Amino acid sequence: MIDFLLEIGVEDFPPGILAQTAHNLSSQLEELFKTRKIFYRSIRTIYTPRRIGTIILGVSRRQKPQVVEIQGPPKKVAYDETGAPTATLKSFMKSRGLKPNEIVVKRIKKGEYVFGKKESPGELTEDILYQELPRIVQNLEFHRGMVWNETKVKFPRPIRWIVALLDRRPIRFEYAGIKADRYTMPNFHFSFKPIRLGKPREYMNFLRHGGVVVDPNERKKLILSRIKQAAGKLGGVPVFDDAMIDEINASTEYPEVVGDEFDPAYLELPGEVLQTVLKAHGNLIWIKDSNKFICVFSAKKRAIQNVKQGYKRVMQARLFDALFYYKQDLKQGLNAMREQTKGMMWLKGLGSVYDKSVRLEKFVTTFKDIPKINLNALTRAAKFCKADLCSAMVREKEFTSLQGIMGGYYAGLGGEDNLVVQIIKEHYHPIFVGDVLPKTIEGMVLSLCDKLDNVMGAFIIGNQPTGSYDPLGVRRNGYAVIHILDKLDAKLSITQLIEQLKGLYEKTVQPTPIHQFFQERLSRYLQDNGYRYDEINAVLENWTGDVADIHKRCDALKGFRDRHNFVMLIIGQKRVRNILKGIKDIKELNVNLFKEPAEKALYKKGMEVSARLEPLYISGDYIKILKLLLSMRPEIDKFFDDVLVMCEDDELRNNRLSLVNFINTIFLRFADLSKIVIEGVKEG
């Protein structure tokens, strides 16, 4: 067994797409090895700001022997009446170089044919890689590329070297005017002298001596460990999240850390502002509630003083600006900012941001019946929630992410209640799928109203999402609305909320497309929560807008699926639904027309179950509901066994179809269980 290394050396790669591009490269190589049947033991993705690559260990020297199957003549032409090969078969074997023991007869759609099976030793791995590596590099996906030489190749950053080593032999393919070889480059803070690699297993150690930790997982652990050590020396708690660490990991080759301080006068700024300034101007991490910070950099330790001074100079200038904006905002106050939103357009044709806040102030009163909700605080927060969009701080590009947060601070310093402050701060959440929800009920309600208004506004002006086009983030807003409604669990119907909100617009609103949009978002939300597509389709068949209720039905259906009698339940409704296919005109049911005992028994059972279901729907006990639906199965089977539904007598046939429809409506009130897919059960 041998090893393989591919490394593409570049100028500093954009941190946001570095990991994704490196994993894309590894995925393509892994797919190549699998499809071409080249054995390997393990594969590892590597990347730093100046390289992406893959190491594959335990590679076979050539692909597995290939069995090629060649179709020959039909059996009746290949053999005579005695079973001896004909001239046709002999000619086929000679032309293909086949021996008698390599001939088999197989039955295909056309009939029985002769096939020749020939085993070839397989191509050399080196030859396959030489042919395929340029294609793999060319197929790397990224949104934007740049051209830097006459080859006109596009890549996120100029390619400066390529390493392709199979065991001790370089695979000298060419891409973007660069010929692959065995020379890689160290960290330029350590040396400019190329590193000559003998074999792939030397790679990681050789680069470590050159100031490069190429394994991103190892580098991430090193970053976290050194941040922890530095924070311990500074006597504080570092403030960072996974995204910050990932960005630092994508912008360092050999992480070192240093601690320092900034002017304590800037502690007047809110912590989120301090954190934003430090995050935006390099790999800086704030020590909570202090004027200290940690810098993560990629250079030799002797550069510490220069690094500290450089970062400190830039950071101090931005902190000065931030403090100026902050004081300006405090002088004018939230009321003045809110007045300024009258001149800020929200969406073309739908008024200003001020108009939106007035609409939200009215709309939140729809939720007054939610238990324990503080409507006064909620309406007050709705009034001021968009005011900080006209603050000097949020208008500055660097601090736009602090919208809502700054509004909360300004509200608190302006004398607003603590709950109002918190609602304003958290009402933009969730910002993305997987983001945290607001902690307060009032915050969830304001976030829901704001995002539902965003969706409706987009639909009114014709900017609803189509395909990959979604410039206003409508899908993200819609998903958040579904998520919040599910967590609120307040028996709120999205259909009713759409009706309430559209009454606050002076424009004509078509609610049906919006309802359909939210049904699609709900389907996606349920998929993300682990439910099967057929379970989702079943419960959404007659959805009226209650998100939390649908989630509970899905949960009950999924839980019931593992029971031994689940198939009996589903087949029961499938039998009912199948006989109603194509029937459009259902007559009124007449019990006096029942002739067969099985008809009377099924009707009686249906009435009994229907009455018992009523309180269960009120309490939401869907497991018991499913058990009751299952209890009708014997009467359903007896009915179909004993009664000819599609009889010649029109009156009897129509009445029996009405009975079947009556039973079907009992099922449909819970879900259309006929949409559930049961393995081995024929549909239709």
Secondary structure, 3 states (H helix, E strand, C coil): CEEEEEEEEECCCCHHHHHHHHHHHHHHHHHHHHHCCCCCCEEEEEEECCEEEEEEEEECCECCCEEEEEEEEEHHHHECCCCCECHHHHHHHHHHCCCHHHEEEEEECCEEEEEEEEEECCCEHHHHHHHHHHHHHHCCCCCCCECCCCCCCCECCCEEEEEEEECCEECCCEECCEECECEECCCCCCCCCCEECCCHHHHHHHHHHCCCCCCHHHHHHHHHHHHHHHHHHHCCCEECCHHHHHHHHCCCCCCEEEEEECCHHHHHCCHHHHHHHHHHCCCEEEECCCCEEEEEECCCHHHHHHHHHHHHHHHHHHHHHHHHHHHHHHHHHHHHHHHHHHHCECCCCCCEHHHHHHHHHHHHHHHCCCCCCCHHHHHHHHHHCCHHHHCHHHHCHHHHHHCCHHHHHHHHHCCCCHHHHHHHHHCCCCCCCCCCCCCCHHHHHHHHHHHHHHHHHHHHCCCCCECCECCCCHHHHHHHHHHHHHHHCCCCEHHHHHHHHHCCCCCCCCHHHHHHHHHHHHHHHHHHCCCCHHHHHHHHCCCCCEHHHHHHHHHHHHHHCCCCCHHHHHHHHHHHHHHHCCCCCCCCCCHHHCCCHHHHHHHHHHHHHHHHHHHHHHHCCHHHHHHHHHCCHHHHHHHHHHCCCCCCCHHHHHHHHHHHHHHHHHHHCCCCHHHCCCCCCCCC
